[in-house]
């Protein structure tokens, strides 16, 4: 009887202790039910466009202040910087982007956005939707802040949380850096970010040792010519012919100059010239997107575009002051993970979250074949900061399995049908982030 009573007392003690000291996963799940779930719902219903995320930024700042962070608003436009100092140690930055897209939501969800907003580009009223999951990111950032504030005895150093505007226009990170981000708040020793991924199983984690997102550069080539009658081509210089030669020659950059195992894309998406059948115009404009996954490839492609355009102009007999003009806009470098840091965090996540929480490498390789870009590297490239950008799946396994079996395709990012299972995405995002921060900021 005495043994039975002792056993019962031990069980009662363990149960009581567990209730008083829940595991990290239990604490996150409880916080989602009471606070973070309604917060996600609010942000999903009320998205805002790049550069005008005013209400989103104000709510994010309020949430972070409530947890005890020192918050600065209006950094690089609507950007938020939240700092918590907790003794000596490294400074670690975690970033979340917060802008929506000019897309009308057609997901069929009960909390679908019906918001409209004046576009800062066109001045027209447009529908707005979180069609890329940034509502997951900022909700997870708040959850991370709440957990780290409650766990201050388990880490030391300075935590920097960033709410970034205008990622969809590849402007926000650059604007915050131009606002002297590191000079004002300190340069982090490590930088982290994650993106929810519709192609991955909800709640599962993916991390690459290399480049999870491509670099993207926008290039315009203005081809000058000499206008003339279409019946007298010898009296002019035809920019359509020269432009066509440039388009074809650009294909050799990837096919013949880039090593076969190095990915790269040079796409001419627009070619405009002329106004009438029988007029040779004096101008053609090519609009190009360039994608790459290393700084070396980026330089090779951009330098090659300029070399090809100018020298084909010379071959066409144009004078030096009439050579094709090559203009670069809105470029961003590739997102490149620090391989050693990515390996370290992946090992830790596998141990702490379990092997089932990590996506299979073969699955990731099979489903992530595009070359989408991110502006996160503006924070981490110059000056260089050791960084890891990872992914959290957002789609139920049954939907992914159905697609692989030939069924309906999972809606992609930027689609009006885009939808995420918020609870597993948000809670796993918080857990992975907190565990990474604790690992980097150990006592």
C-alpha positions as CSV (number, residue, x, y, z in Angstrom):
1,X,0.0,0.0,0.0
2,X,2.9,2.3,0.9
3,X,4.5,1.6,-2.5
4,X,1.2,2.4,-4.3
5,X,0.8,5.6,-2.5
6,X,4.4,6.6,-3.3
7,X,3.8,5.9,-6.9
8,X,0.6,7.9,-7.0
9,X,2.3,10.8,-5.3
10,X,5.1,10.6,-7.9
11,X,2.7,10.6,-10.8
12,X,0.8,13.5,-9.2
13,X,4.0,15.4,-8.7
14,X,5.1,14.9,-12.4
15,X,1.7,15.8,-13.7
16,X,1.6,19.0,-11.6
17,X,5.1,19.9,-12.6
18,X,4.3,19.4,-16.3
19,X,1.2,21.6,-16.0
20,X,3.3,24.3,-14.3
21,X,6.3,23.9,-16.7
22,X,4.8,23.0,-20.1
23,X,7.2,21.9,-22.9
24,X,8.0,24.5,-25.6
25,X,5.6,22.8,-28.0
26,X,2.8,22.7,-25.5
27,X,3.3,26.4,-24.6
28,X,3.2,27.4,-28.3
29,X,0.1,25.3,-28.9
30,X,-1.7,27.0,-25.9
31,X,-0.6,30.4,-27.1
32,X,-1.9,29.7,-30.5
33,X,-5.4,28.8,-29.2
34,X,-5.7,31.8,-26.9
35,X,-3.8,34.6,-28.8
36,X,-1.9,33.8,-32.0
37,X,-4.8,32.1,-33.8
38,X,-7.1,35.1,-33.6
39,X,-4.1,37.4,-34.4
40,X,-3.4,35.4,-37.6
41,X,-7.1,35.6,-38.5
42,X,-7.0,39.4,-38.1
43,X,-4.0,39.8,-40.3
44,X,-5.3,37.4,-43.0
45,X,-8.6,39.4,-43.2
46,X,-6.8,42.7,-43.3
47,X,-3.7,42.6,-45.6
48,X,-2.0,45.7,-46.9
49,X,0.2,46.4,-49.9
50,X,3.9,47.0,-50.1
51,X,5.0,50.4,-48.7
52,X,1.6,51.1,-47.1
53,X,1.5,48.4,-44.4
54,X,0.6,51.1,-41.9
55,X,-2.0,49.3,-39.8
56,X,-0.1,46.0,-40.0
57,X,3.0,47.6,-38.7
58,X,1.2,49.4,-35.9
59,X,-0.4,46.2,-34.7
60,X,2.9,44.3,-34.9
61,X,4.7,47.1,-33.0
62,X,2.0,46.9,-30.3
63,X,2.3,43.1,-30.0
64,X,6.0,43.2,-29.7
65,X,6.0,46.0,-27.1
66,X,3.6,44.0,-25.0
67,X,6.2,41.3,-24.6
68,X,8.8,43.7,-23.3
69,X,10.8,44.5,-26.5
70,X,12.0,48.0,-27.1
71,X,10.3,48.8,-30.4
72,X,11.2,51.4,-33.1
73,X,8.7,52.1,-35.8
74,X,9.1,53.8,-39.2
75,X,12.5,52.3,-40.1
76,X,12.9,52.4,-43.8
77,X,9.3,53.4,-44.3
78,X,6.9,51.1,-42.3
79,X,9.6,48.8,-41.0
80,X,9.7,47.7,-37.3
81,X,12.8,46.9,-35.2
82,X,12.3,45.3,-31.8
83,X,15.3,44.8,-29.5
84,X,15.5,42.7,-26.3
85,X,18.9,42.9,-24.4
86,X,19.5,40.0,-22.1
87,X,23.1,40.1,-21.0
88,X,26.3,39.5,-22.8
89,X,26.4,37.4,-25.9
90,X,25.7,37.5,-29.6
91,X,23.2,39.6,-31.4
92,X,20.8,37.5,-33.5
93,X,18.3,38.9,-35.9
94,X,15.0,37.2,-37.0
95,X,13.1,38.8,-39.8
96,X,9.5,38.5,-41.0
97,X,8.0,40.3,-44.0
98,X,4.5,41.7,-43.7
99,X,3.1,42.9,-47.0
100,X,0.3,41.5,-49.1
101,X,-0.4,41.4,-52.8
102,X,-2.8,43.1,-55.2
103,X,-4.8,39.9,-55.7
104,X,-8.5,39.1,-55.2
105,X,-8.8,36.2,-52.8
106,X,-10.8,33.2,-54.2
107,X,-9.6,30.6,-51.7
108,X,-13.1,29.9,-50.4
109,X,-11.9,30.2,-46.8
110,X,-14.3,31.6,-44.2
111,X,-11.8,34.3,-43.3
112,X,-11.0,35.3,-46.9
113,X,-9.8,38.9,-47.4
114,X,-12.3,41.3,-48.9
115,X,-9.9,44.3,-48.4
116,X,-9.2,46.9,-51.0
117,X,-6.5,49.6,-50.9
118,X,-5.2,52.3,-53.1
119,X,-2.2,51.1,-55.0
120,X,0.9,53.2,-54.4
121,X,1.9,52.4,-58.0
122,X,-1.2,53.1,-60.0
123,X,-3.3,55.1,-57.5
124,X,-6.2,52.8,-58.3
125,X,-8.3,50.9,-55.7
126,X,-7.3,47.2,-55.9
127,X,-8.2,44.0,-54.0
128,X,-5.5,42.9,-51.5
129,X,-4.7,39.4,-50.3
130,X,-2.0,37.6,-48.3
131,X,-1.3,35.4,-51.3
132,X,2.2,34.5,-50.1
133,X,1.8,33.7,-46.5
134,X,3.4,36.8,-44.9
135,X,0.6,36.7,-42.3
136,X,2.1,33.4,-41.1
137,X,5.5,35.1,-40.8
138,X,4.5,38.0,-38.7
139,X,2.2,35.9,-36.5
140,X,5.1,33.5,-35.9
141,X,7.4,36.5,-35.1
142,X,5.0,37.6,-32.4
143,X,4.8,34.0,-31.0
144,X,8.6,33.9,-31.0
145,X,8.8,37.2,-29.1
146,X,6.4,35.9,-26.5
147,X,8.3,32.6,-26.0
148,X,11.7,34.3,-25.8
149,X,10.5,36.8,-23.3
150,X,9.2,34.0,-21.1
151,X,12.4,32.0,-21.4
152,X,15.0,34.7,-20.6
153,X,16.7,32.5,-18.1
154,X,17.6,30.1,-20.9
155,X,19.5,32.5,-23.3
156,X,21.9,35.4,-23.2
157,X,22.7,38.1,-25.7
158,X,20.6,40.6,-27.8
159,X,17.6,39.5,-29.8
160,X,16.6,41.7,-32.8
161,X,13.2,41.1,-34.4
162,X,12.5,42.8,-37.7
163,X,9.1,43.4,-39.3
164,X,10.0,44.2,-42.9
165,X,7.9,46.0,-45.5
166,X,7.7,45.7,-49.2
167,X,9.3,42.3,-49.8
168,X,6.9,41.6,-52.7
169,X,8.5,44.6,-54.5
170,X,12.0,43.7,-53.5
171,X,12.3,47.1,-51.8
172,X,11.8,46.8,-48.0
173,X,15.2,45.3,-46.9
174,X,17.1,47.7,-49.1
175,X,15.1,50.7,-47.6
176,X,15.7,49.6,-44.1
177,X,19.5,49.2,-44.8
178,X,19.5,52.7,-46.4
179,X,18.0,53.9,-43.1
180,X,21.2,53.0,-41.4
181,X,19.8,49.8,-39.8
182,X,23.0,48.4,-38.5
183,X,24.5,51.7,-37.5
184,X,21.4,52.5,-35.4
185,X,20.7,49.2,-33.8
186,X,23.9,47.1,-34.1
187,X,25.0,44.6,-36.7
188,X,23.9,41.0,-35.9
189,X,26.3,38.2,-35.6
190,X,23.6,35.8,-37.1
191,X,20.5,36.4,-39.2
192,X,17.5,34.1,-39.6
193,X,14.3,34.1,-41.6
194,X,11.8,31.6,-42.8
195,X,9.0,31.4,-45.5
196,X,5.9,29.3,-45.4
197,X,5.8,27.0,-48.4
198,X,2.6,25.8,-50.1
199,X,4.5,22.9,-51.7
200,X,5.6,21.4,-48.4
201,X,3.6,19.4,-45.8
202,X,2.1,21.6,-43.1
203,X,4.3,22.0,-40.1
204,X,7.4,20.3,-41.6
205,X,10.7,22.0,-41.9
206,X,13.1,22.3,-44.9
207,X,16.6,23.8,-44.8
208,X,19.3,23.9,-47.5
209,X,23.0,24.2,-47.2
210,X,23.1,26.3,-50.4
211,X,20.8,28.8,-52.0
212,X,17.1,28.5,-51.1
213,X,16.1,31.5,-53.2
214,X,17.6,32.8,-56.4
215,X,18.9,36.3,-57.1
216,X,16.8,38.3,-59.5
217,X,17.8,41.3,-61.6
218,X,15.7,43.3,-64.0
219,X,17.5,44.5,-67.1
220,X,16.3,46.8,-69.9
221,X,18.1,47.0,-73.2
222,X,17.3,50.0,-75.4
223,X,18.3,49.2,-79.0
224,X,18.9,52.3,-81.1
225,X,18.5,52.3,-84.8
226,X,18.0,54.6,-87.7
227,X,14.4,54.9,-88.8
228,X,13.4,54.6,-92.5
229,X,10.7,53.3,-94.9
230,X,10.2,49.6,-94.7
231,X,10.7,49.4,-98.5
232,X,14.2,51.0,-98.1
233,X,15.9,49.1,-95.3
234,X,19.3,50.0,-96.7
235,X,18.8,53.6,-95.7
236,X,18.4,52.9,-92.0
237,X,19.6,50.6,-89.2
238,X,16.8,48.2,-88.2
239,X,16.6,47.9,-84.3
240,X,14.1,44.9,-84.7
241,X,16.7,42.8,-86.5
242,X,19.5,43.8,-84.0
243,X,17.2,43.2,-81.1
244,X,16.3,39.8,-82.4
245,X,20.0,39.0,-82.7
246,X,20.5,40.1,-79.1
247,X,17.6,37.9,-77.9
248,X,19.1,34.8,-79.6
249,X,22.7,35.5,-78.5
250,X,21.6,35.9,-74.9
251,X,20.5,32.2,-74.9
252,X,24.2,31.2,-75.2
253,X,25.0,32.7,-71.8
254,X,23.3,29.8,-70.0
255,X,23.8,27.3,-72.8
256,X,27.5,27.9,-73.5
257,X,29.1,30.1,-70.8
258,X,27.5,28.9,-67.6
259,X,28.8,25.6,-66.2
260,X,26.1,22.9,-66.8
261,X,25.6,22.2,-63.1
262,X,25.2,25.9,-62.2
263,X,21.6,27.1,-62.5
264,X,20.8,30.3,-64.2
265,X,18.0,31.9,-66.2
266,X,18.0,34.8,-68.8
267,X,14.4,35.4,-70.0
268,X,13.4,38.2,-72.4
269,X,9.9,38.8,-71.3
270,X,9.1,41.8,-73.5
271,X,10.2,43.1,-76.9
272,X,8.6,46.3,-78.1
273,X,9.4,48.2,-81.3
274,X,7.7,50.0,-84.2
275,X,4.2,51.3,-84.8
276,X,3.3,50.3,-88.4
277,X,3.9,47.6,-91.0
278,X,6.0,49.6,-93.4
279,X,8.1,51.7,-91.0
280,X,11.5,50.7,-89.6
281,X,11.6,52.3,-86.2
282,X,14.6,53.9,-84.6
283,X,14.2,52.2,-81.3
284,X,13.4,48.8,-79.7
285,X,13.2,47.9,-76.0
286,X,13.9,44.5,-74.5
287,X,12.9,43.7,-70.9
288,X,14.7,40.9,-69.2
289,X,14.7,39.0,-65.9
290,X,17.9,37.3,-64.8
291,X,18.0,34.6,-62.1
292,X,20.9,32.9,-60.4
293,X,22.0,31.1,-57.2
294,X,25.5,32.4,-56.7
295,X,27.2,35.8,-56.8
296,X,29.7,34.4,-59.4
297,X,26.9,33.3,-61.7
298,X,25.1,36.6,-61.3
299,X,28.2,38.6,-62.4
300,X,28.8,36.3,-65.3
301,X,25.2,36.8,-66.6
302,X,25.0,40.5,-66.1
303,X,28.4,41.2,-67.6
304,X,27.5,38.9,-70.5
305,X,24.3,40.7,-71.3
306,X,26.1,44.0,-71.6
307,X,29.0,42.5,-73.6
308,X,26.6,40.8,-76.1
309,X,24.3,43.8,-76.5
310,X,27.1,46.4,-77.1
311,X,29.2,44.2,-79.4
312,X,26.3,43.2,-81.6
313,X,25.6,46.9,-81.9
314,X,29.1,47.3,-83.1
315,X,28.7,44.4,-85.5
316,X,25.6,46.1,-86.9
317,X,27.7,49.2,-87.7
318,X,26.3,51.5,-85.1
319,X,28.6,54.3,-83.9
320,X,29.8,54.2,-80.3
321,X,27.2,56.8,-79.1
322,X,24.4,54.7,-80.6
323,X,25.3,51.3,-79.1
324,X,22.5,49.5,-77.2
325,X,22.0,50.9,-73.7
326,X,21.9,48.3,-70.9
327,X,20.1,49.5,-67.7
328,X,19.8,47.5,-64.5
329,X,16.8,47.9,-62.1
330,X,15.4,46.3,-58.8
331,X,18.1,43.7,-58.6
332,X,18.8,41.6,-55.5
333,X,21.5,39.0,-54.9
334,X,20.8,35.3,-54.3
335,X,19.9,34.1,-50.8
336,X,22.8,32.0,-49.8
337,X,22.8,30.0,-46.5
338,X,25.9,29.7,-44.4
339,X,26.6,25.9,-45.0
340,X,28.1,25.2,-41.6
341,X,25.4,27.1,-39.8
342,X,22.6,25.4,-41.8
343,X,24.1,22.0,-41.0
344,X,24.3,22.8,-37.3
345,X,20.7,24.0,-37.1
346,X,19.4,21.1,-39.2
347,X,21.1,18.7,-36.8
348,X,19.7,20.5,-33.8
349,X,16.2,20.6,-35.3
350,X,16.3,16.9,-36.1
351,X,17.3,16.1,-32.5
352,X,14.8,18.5,-30.8
353,X,11.8,18.3,-33.1
354,X,12.3,14.7,-34.4
355,X,13.2,13.3,-37.8
356,X,9.5,13.4,-38.8
357,X,9.6,17.2,-38.6
358,X,12.1,17.5,-41.4
359,X,11.1,17.2,-45.0
360,X,12.9,14.6,-47.1
361,X,15.6,16.1,-49.3
362,X,14.4,14.2,-52.3
363,X,10.8,15.6,-51.9
364,X,12.2,19.1,-51.5
365,X,14.3,18.8,-54.7
366,X,11.4,17.4,-56.6
367,X,9.0,20.2,-55.6
368,X,11.2,23.3,-55.5
369,X,12.4,23.7,-59.1
370,X,11.6,27.4,-59.6
371,X,13.9,30.4,-59.2
372,X,11.8,32.7,-57.0
373,X,13.7,35.5,-55.4
374,X,13.9,37.2,-52.0
375,X,15.2,40.5,-50.7
376,X,16.5,39.0,-47.4
377,X,20.1,39.0,-48.7
378,X,20.2,42.8,-48.6
379,X,20.5,42.3,-44.9
380,X,23.2,39.6,-45.1
381,X,25.4,40.2,-48.1
382,X,27.1,43.6,-47.6
383,X,28.5,43.4,-45.0
384,X,28.3,39.6,-44.8
385,X,26.4,38.1,-41.9
386,X,26.1,34.3,-41.2
387,X,22.6,33.5,-42.0
388,X,20.1,30.7,-42.6
389,X,16.8,31.0,-44.5
390,X,14.5,28.0,-44.0
391,X,11.0,26.9,-45.1
392,X,7.9,25.7,-43.2
393,X,5.4,23.6,-45.0
394,X,1.8,24.9,-45.1
395,X,-0.3,22.4,-47.0
396,X,-2.0,19.2,-45.6
397,X,-0.3,16.0,-46.6
398,X,-3.5,14.6,-48.2
399,X,-3.6,17.5,-50.6
400,X,0.1,17.0,-51.6
401,X,-0.5,13.3,-52.0
402,X,-3.5,13.9,-54.1
403,X,-1.5,16.2,-56.5
404,X,1.3,13.6,-56.8
405,X,-1.4,11.0,-57.7
406,X,-2.6,13.2,-60.5
407,X,-5.3,15.1,-58.7
408,X,-5.8,18.8,-58.2
409,X,-2.7,20.9,-58.0
410,X,-1.9,22.7,-54.8
411,X,-2.4,26.4,-55.4
412,X,0.9,28.2,-55.8
413,X,2.1,31.3,-54.0
414,X,0.6,34.5,-55.6
415,X,-2.4,32.6,-56.8
416,X,-5.9,33.9,-55.8
417,X,-6.6,30.3,-54.6
418,X,-3.5,30.2,-52.3
419,X,-4.3,29.0,-48.8
420,X,-2.2,27.8,-45.9
421,X,-3.1,25.6,-42.9
422,X,-2.2,28.3,-40.3
423,X,-1.9,26.4,-37.0
424,X,0.8,23.9,-38.0
425,X,2.6,26.4,-40.1
426,X,2.7,29.1,-37.4
427,X,3.4,26.8,-34.4
428,X,6.2,25.0,-36.2
429,X,7.7,28.3,-37.4
430,X,7.8,29.5,-33.8
431,X,9.2,26.2,-32.5
432,X,12.0,26.1,-35.1
433,X,12.8,29.7,-34.6
434,X,12.9,29.6,-30.8
435,X,15.1,26.4,-30.8
436,X,17.5,28.1,-33.3
437,X,17.7,31.2,-31.1
438,X,18.3,29.2,-28.0
439,X,21.1,27.3,-29.8
440,X,22.8,30.4,-31.0
441,X,22.4,32.3,-27.7
442,X,23.2,29.6,-25.2
443,X,23.9,30.4,-21.6
